[in-house]
Amino acid sequence: QVPARGAKVKAGKGGKKSAGKPVLEVEQDAKKLVSQVCGLNYMTEGPLSEPVMIKPDSEYPDWLFKMDIKRPRPSLHEMDPSTKEYWEKVQRFTNAKRIRLSKTKRKAG
């Protein structure tokens, strides 16, 4: 069972318990897992309720298979400074540090 994403439920007045987040069942059928995109189609009724089938690789664009999905990403000292990704990460760190410093100045002032 996996908790579903959604808006937080506010507790009601008078000590009533809230319904909380709905719990979704995890798919166990192996044939279904290798032939369908499970969890993608949230419609339960109507014309869009049929399952989304996995297509052959030739049906998808080439860039999809070239995406970098390795996790965790390399740290800054492991990256090559001659790449665009390195300098984008440096910029993100610099911006985060600037924001942290501005927050501490506000608290002190």
C-alpha distance (Angstrom), angle and dihedral (degrees) to the residues before:
residue distance angle dihedral
Q1 . . .
V2 3.77 . .
P3 3.81 125.0 .
A4 3.80 110.9 -116.9
R5 3.76 121.1 -124.0
G6 3.76 116.3 -113.7
A7 3.76 146.9 114.6
K8 3.77 117.7 -45.5
V9 3.76 114.6 -101.1
K10 3.80 113.8 -126.7
A11 3.76 117.4 -135.5
G12 3.77 113.8 -109.8
K13 3.79 126.5 -126.3
G14 3.77 123.9 -97.1
G15 3.79 97.5 42.5
K16 3.80 95.3 -69.7
K17 3.78 114.5 155.7
S18 3.79 116.8 -121.9
A19 3.78 121.0 -124.3
G20 3.82 91.4 -121.6
K21 3.77 125.5 -159.5
P22 3.79 118.1 -28.4
V23 3.80 115.6 -110.2
L24 3.80 117.0 -131.8
E25 3.78 123.0 -151.4
V26 3.82 116.6 -118.9
E27 3.81 113.3 -123.1
Q28 3.83 111.9 -113.3
D29 3.83 101.9 175.6
A30 3.84 106.9 108.5
K31 3.82 94.8 -159.1
K32 3.78 90.9 52.6
L33 3.82 92.0 47.5
V34 3.83 93.2 55.4
S35 3.82 96.4 42.7
Q36 3.83 104.4 37.7
V37 3.79 137.3 46.6
C38 3.81 96.3 -117.7
G39 3.78 117.9 -151.3
L40 3.80 95.2 15.0
N41 3.79 99.4 97.3
Y42 3.80 109.4 62.3
M43 3.82 96.0 173.1
T44 3.81 111.9 108.0
E45 3.81 98.8 -178.5
G46 3.78 138.1 29.8
P47 3.80 135.2 36.2
L48 3.82 93.9 -44.7
S49 3.80 94.9 54.0
E50 3.82 97.7 91.4
P51 3.82 115.2 108.1
V52 3.81 120.4 -93.8
M53 3.81 108.0 -117.6
I54 3.82 123.7 -146.1
K55 3.82 109.7 -114.1
P56 3.83 127.6 -147.1
D57 3.83 115.8 -86.1
S58 3.81 90.9 -107.0
E59 3.84 89.4 66.5
Y60 3.83 92.6 61.9
P61 3.84 126.8 73.7
D62 3.81 118.6 -98.3
W63 3.83 94.0 -119.9
L64 3.81 89.8 64.7
F65 3.80 91.5 68.4
K66 3.82 93.1 44.4
M67 3.82 94.6 58.0
D68 3.79 117.0 121.8
I69 3.80 105.1 -120.9
K70 3.81 98.8 158.8
R71 3.78 113.0 132.3
P72 2.94 135.3 -128.2
R73 3.77 95.7 36.3
P74 3.82 116.7 -131.3
S75 3.78 116.7 -89.3
L76 3.79 120.6 -112.7
H77 3.82 95.3 -99.2
E78 3.83 89.9 53.0
M79 3.83 93.2 54.4
D80 3.81 127.3 89.4
P81 3.85 111.6 -108.8
S82 3.80 90.7 -145.2
T83 3.82 92.6 68.3
K84 3.78 130.0 90.6
E85 3.84 91.1 -130.7
Y86 3.82 90.4 59.1
W87 3.80 93.3 55.0
E88 3.81 92.5 43.7
K89 3.80 88.5 55.3
V90 3.82 90.9 47.1
Q91 3.81 88.5 52.6
R92 3.82 92.1 49.7
F93 3.82 91.3 50.5
T94 3.81 91.4 46.6
N95 3.81 92.4 50.2
A96 3.81 91.9 47.1
K97 3.81 90.9 50.2
R98 3.82 91.5 48.3
I99 3.81 90.8 51.5
R100 3.83 92.2 48.1
L101 3.81 90.7 50.2
S102 3.80 93.0 48.3
K103 3.83 89.9 51.8
T104 3.81 92.0 51.8
K105 3.81 90.8 48.8
R106 3.81 90.4 53.4
K107 3.83 91.5 51.2
A108 3.81 92.7 48.5
G109 3.82 94.5 44.5
